[in-house]
Amino acid sequence: MATPSLRGRLPRLGNPRKPILKPNKPLILANRVGERRRERGEATCVTEMSVMMACWKQNEFRDEACRKEIQDFFDCASRAEEARKRDSQREREHSRGVGEEEAGSQQRSPMWDSSPERWDHALS
């Protein structure tokens, strides 16, 4: 019996050009990439930050020479913060249902109103 490492190489020994695995999708590049959601803590405005730092380095870390790059970075950061707040608000609305009010401490469950005699034993 062949060892596991040799067994994996055996199909290639016969025909080295033939691939072992067959792809389940065509091996071509797509015209677009699917939109992926950013995870919490993932960096934004990295390009603007890099441009700003490169400008600082070229100009001996003087803010006056890099005003435009600094402003671009702060604008990007504020847009990202607004988008993060908007997404957070949208998630909260989606999780509880649009237009639904959160149940306050004064609001009772309709289950308690349906048959109070059934729930007398639960209260004692």
URWO-V268132 format. One record per backbone hydrogen bond with DSSP energy under -0.5 kcal/mol. CO is the residue of the C=O (numbers start at 1). NH is the residue of the N-H. E is the energy in kcal/mol with one decimal. If there is no record, write none. Layout:
# URWO-V268132
<<CO NH E> <CO NH E>>
This chain:
# URWO-V268132
<<3 7 -2.6> <4 8 -1.6> <5 9 -0.6> <6 9 -0.7> <6 10 -1.3> <7 11 -0.5> <9 12 -0.9> <9 13 -1.2> <10 13 -0.8> <10 14 -0.9> <11 15 -1.0> <15 18 -0.8> <21 23 -0.5> <26 28 -1.8> <39 42 -1.9> <45 49 -2.0> <46 50 -2.4> <47 51 -2.4> <48 52 -2.3> <49 53 -2.5> <50 54 -2.4> <51 55 -2.2> <52 56 -2.3> <53 57 -2.4> <54 58 -2.3> <55 59 -2.0> <56 61 -4.0> <57 60 -1.0> <59 62 -0.7> <61 63 -0.6> <62 66 -0.6> <63 66 -0.8> <64 67 -0.8> <66 70 -2.4> <67 71 -2.6> <68 72 -2.5> <69 73 -2.1> <70 74 -2.4> <71 75 -2.5> <72 76 -2.3> <73 77 -2.5> <74 78 -2.3> <75 79 -2.3> <76 80 -2.5> <77 81 -2.1> <78 82 -2.3> <79 83 -2.4> <80 84 -2.3> <81 85 -2.3> <82 86 -2.5> <83 87 -2.6> <84 88 -2.2> <85 89 -2.5> <86 90 -2.4> <87 91 -2.4> <88 92 -2.2> <89 93 -2.4> <90 94 -2.4> <91 95 -2.4> <92 96 -1.6> <93 97 -1.1> <97 100 -1.3> <104 107 -0.6> <109 112 -1.0> <109 113 -0.8> <110 114 -1.3> <111 115 -0.9> <115 118 -1.1> <115 119 -0.7> <116 119 -0.7> <117 120 -0.7> <119 123 -1.2> <120 124 -1.1>>
